[in-house]
Structure formats: C-alpha cells, structure tokens
Amino acid sequence: MKETQILLVDDEVIFTRNLSKLLEVRGYEVTIANDGKSALRAFGETKFDVVVLDLKMPGMDGIATLEEIKKLGLFTETLILTGHGSSDTKAEADELGAYAYLNKPCDLDDLLAMIKKASEKKDYTEKRDDLDRLIKT
Amino acid sequence: MLERVRLNGEAVEKNGDHKHKTHYARLFRRFVLLTVVCSLVPLLLVGWGINIHYTRFAKSRLIDSLQTQLADHRKIVELFLLERTSRLSLIAQTHSRDYLSNVLNLNTVFEILNRQDGSYTDLGVINVAGRHLSYIGPYDLMDKNYTNAFWFKKVMEKGIFISDMFMGFRKVPHFIIAILRTEKGQKWILRATIDTEVFSSLVESVQVGKFGEILLLNRQGVFQAAPRFSGEIMGKAPFPVREIHKGVKIYVSESDTNEKTQRFARQIIAQTWLEEPPWLLMIRQDYAEALNEVNHANKVTLIFLHLSALIILIVTILITRHMITVIKKRDLEADYLNRQFMQASKLASIGELSAGVAHEINNPLAIILTERQILLDEAGQLPDLNTDFKVQFLDSMEQIDVQIQRCKRITHNLLRFSRRTQSVIETVDINEFIGEVVELMEREARTSGIKFSTDLEENLPTLRSDPSQLQQVFLNMITNAMDAHDGMPYGTIRIHTRSAENNRGVNIGIADSGSGIAPENLAKIFDPFFSTKAVGKGTGLGLSICYSIIQRLGGDIGIESEVGKGTEFLLFLPLEPPRELKESLMTKAKGEMP
C-alpha cells in the first residue's frame, strides 16, 4: 500500500521538524511548509492525502490557505491543528470543509488517529468519485 | 459574582449619594431662582409700578376735582352775597330816607326784591340812633334799639357790612346785610336779613359722596350753615379753624373723630377763605371713601398680581422638581450603564489577555510534547540502555507529560474564562440547575429562618439557554424572595418546575411567604430603579435585569402577589432560544462544543 502523503503547514519550524520526524517514523510521507504560499507551491509537486494546517501564521494565514487549497479542487482532507483555537475560526474552518479541528498541544495518538480517519475519508471520497465518473461514462 | 456586582453598585451609589444630593439641590435652586428672576421679578415690578402710578394719578385727580368743586362753591356763595349786597346798595343809593321811611314804600321795595328769589326775610331803615324808621318783616322789631348791636357799630364804621350768623332780638339764627347812606349830611342805614334757609340751601344741598359735606364757618369756628354731619348752625365746629390763607388748601386730617356722627378718622379736607365776609368754605370727605374705587381697583389688581406670582412660583417649583426627578433618573441610568460597560470592558480585556496568554503557551507546549515523543521513540530504538537510566528516563518522560497536561488544563481554563464573558448557549437541565442554586443560597437562607421546598417535575426536558445569565436570574429572584421576609422570624420559599403546554419549554414558579406587594406597585415592579426597599438597600435594578434577561432568552416572566400572604414569580423558558439570539451566538456556541 502506498504511503500516506502529509503536508505539514506551520510557522513553528521546530514543531514541523519534530512532528515530521515522528510521523515519518510511523510510516508517513511528510512535506513541510512553513507558510501558506510554500504550502500551495507544494501542491504543484505532490498529491497530498492529508494537510495538517496551523491557523495563525504570518502572511497568508491558515483560513486563507485552506480557501486556496479548496480552489485547487483536489482530493485532500485538512486537519486544523492550532494553539489559537476559537469558536469563530472553528466555524470558518468547518464551513470550508476542514475534516477536524484540534487544539495544541495535542497527543500524538489523537493526531495519528485523526490522520488515519481523514486519510480513509479521502480515499473513500476519491473512490466514490471515480465510480460516479465510471457510471456516467 | 452576582452578589459582588450588586454590592459594588450599592457602594458606588452610597458614596455618590451625598454629592449627588447637594448637586441636585443646587440645580433645583438654580432653576427656581432663574425662573423667578426672569418671570416673577419683572411681573411684580411692573405690577407694583403700575399700581403706584395709578394711585398717584387717581389722587391727583381727586385733588383736582376737590379744588374745582370748592372753587365753584366759593363762587356761588360769593356771588350770592355780592348780588344781595349790590341790590341793597343800589336801593340805598337811589332812594331817599324819607321815601323808604314810609312803610308802604318800603313794602313795595321789599316785594320787588323778594319777587325774584325770596331770599330776604325782612328789610328795615334805621337811623343813627339805632331805631327803626320803618320795618317790613315777620318780627316786631320797631321798638328795638340797635346802638349796642355789633353790626350797627361795624356798619357805621365800614359803610357796608355783612354779619356772621347771630341770634339777635328774634332769637333765631340769621345774618344781615347793612348799608350806610349819608344823605344831606344825615346818616341812615338800610338793613336786610337774609333768609337763613335760602342761604343755607346753597351749602347744605350739596352732596359730597356718602359721608362728605360742605361746611361754612366764620373765623371763630362757628357754623354759618347747617352742616350734614358735623353739628348744627351756630354750633361750634369740633375742630379748630386755622389761619386765614389765600387760595385753596388741601390736606388730610387724622385726628378729627366724632363718634356721634360716626365720622371717620381719616379725612381729606379742601378749604378756602371767602374775602367778604371772612368765612371758611370747607369740603370734608372721608379719605377711604374718596379713594374707595382706587383702593378697590388696587386691591383687586394686587391680589390678582400676587396670586399670579404665587401660581407661577408653585408651577415653577413643581416643574423643576419633576425635571430634577427626570434628570436624576437619567443620571442613575447613565451611571448604571457606565458601570455595566466598565464591568463588561474589564472582563473583556481580561478575557482577551488570558486568551492571548493561553495561545502563546500552547505552541511551546506542543513543541515540548513532540520533543518528548521523539525522545521516547529514540529511546525505544536503543537496546542496551542502562536500566537505572531507563527507569529514570521513563519516569521523567511521564512527569513531563503530566506537567504538559497540567499546563494544558490551565490554558484551556483560561480560554474558557475568556469565553464566559460572552453569552453562551448550552444545554441546561433546569432541575439540576435549580438544585445548584438552592444549595448555594441555603446557608444564607437558614440564618434568616427561611426554608426551601422544591417540587421538581421528573423527566423535564432540557433547555438550550445561557446558564450564566439564568444563574443571575435565579440568584436575584431568590435573594428578592428572601428579602420579602424582612422582619419575619421564619418563612418558606417554594420552587416548582413543570413542562409547559405542548412541550414548548419549562414553567418555573418561585413563591415566597413574605410581605407581598401592594397592587399599585405590581405594575411597576419590573421598571428600572423601582424599589420598595429602604433607600440605599436596593438599586431597583434586580428585577428589571431579570426581566430583560428572560425576554432576551425568549421566555416570559409574570407575578402574582397578595399583601400579607406572599408573592409568586412565574417564569417560562423556551426549549430553544429565539432565532435572533441563536444567530448571534450560534457560531460561538459551536466553538464551545467539545
């Protein structure tokens, strides 16, 4: 089975480095982006299954990045992982179709479970879409 | 929290109370003074001014009229005397003594004289020896000798003489006009007596007001004509006659009282002296009567003026008092809003700060957590690890995790606090909620001898509402219910819950066994700043806040009360908050869900 591709977007460099190390050890393929723009650039090169996105970032923030990702129309699920959680941003993220909303500090096990679920959902929607297309043709 | 806010409010009110009282008293005085200065003072000044001017004008007119009247009368009297004297003089000059000594001739002359006005009582020709040569008249005077009579001496001296009133031989008041004629070296006198009644009527017939009169006096103060009130002809005047003067003199006499004639103490007097004979013509009028109309008009206008002034003053005071009450109320409201705003902004800024701190700590916590996990991962890879170290290592890792979780709890609590400053809609079990509130208040109630009894319906539906605001409402209601037992040794507060008809929500009743509320106060009970508690004890805001909270939450609040029996508050809370509140809070409420 192919490895789950994860895009990790957070302006905390040490956090992204640590988390990618932990995820890679657990068999995930991780790409790091430390701001919204490089995250969007990364989409040009790789097809990501799950995006782990911080909300508060300099320049393009998490919500704006999520909007742009949606515009690309790719099959990907987004997990919001932020230390700046508030009801307002949660509502916005929900509206934009974020899969889950997690608050920092988050236990690794919880995060892994969410990533797994998100990845499964992504696979499922992708397959369903393929089937739909097949039926249509 | 609620208690504290309430007490704070009262403290502020008490502190500012004295300052406010003097402030409003000063404002009141200033308003009243301003209105008085701007309206009453000019009104009174103009009123009094017109009054004084009018009085002066009326007095001068009265004096003028007295002067004219007096002058007219003087002319009448003088003309009367002059005419009589002239006629007699003409007769004396044109007729000889011999002719007039004949009684028949004298009678003819007498008749001609009297044909015109009948003012002569008798006519006589008298020689230098003082004896009548002839006489026509009703009295028998032919044998009388006048050499010693005062008038005889005077006429011999002066040639023409008009006497004062005197009794003479006939013992009747009369006066005479005597003319001396020197004919061929021989002197004789033509003497006529003037009809007292005809002469008197000149003076007596004149009416001056109700109590006014015209008097004619000689220099000794003896009446020359019968006065209306002051005495009788030939009588002595009850007042002294002053010096002879020229022209008309007007003065006010104070001392002249005559009880018999019921005259008035204050009289206005106008007088003038006739030239010949030197008689005093006097008009006396009661001062009050003379100025009666003026005084009356003055009295009416002054009463009206002062009544208007009084009404203006009263209305001013009432309006000002009302205005001050309104201002006071506005100020209190502004004060209250200010305090609310301060409290809200204080809480908001604390919330903002704590939220910021929590967020900033969360990021390093997350890093520490990942570092720990890496260390754990790495340690797991190393097979030959010193056992002691491994135990210590795992122990430390565990401790790091515990502390991180602790920090996490702290930051989450901070975030929750920051959210509590805003309205939050949560699921509320009313029965449980009431249980908590009662527990909170029970101790305080027990010290006042008040028991709680609850009758809570089982399987009551849960509500979606704002628990912190509901708490405020229940605490307020129960505090009020407890206060209603003031001065009573014991009491009961009964709380019941029922599901509302059609399962729309929940009905809650809070009944006390307190003093009750008077019917006239029931309608005002939810008004802001309405309080029946002693000044300084209640802000009058508790129930109005409850009312507005319940309204906002889409519920309803009612009251039933009987004086002496107690009061029951009936609350209705809907299952769901109203759409407007939901819309404004929905997004925030979602953020709170676990």
Interface residues (C-beta under 8 A of the other chain):
Chain A: E12 I14 F15 N18 L19 K21 L22 V25 K56 G83 H84 G85 S86 S87 D88 K90 A91 D94 N103 K104 P105 C106 D107 L108
Chain B: A355 H359 E360 I361 N362 N363 L365 A366 I367 I368 L369 T370 E371 Q373 I374 D377 I404 C407 K408 H412 L415 R419 T587 K588 A589 K590 G591 E592
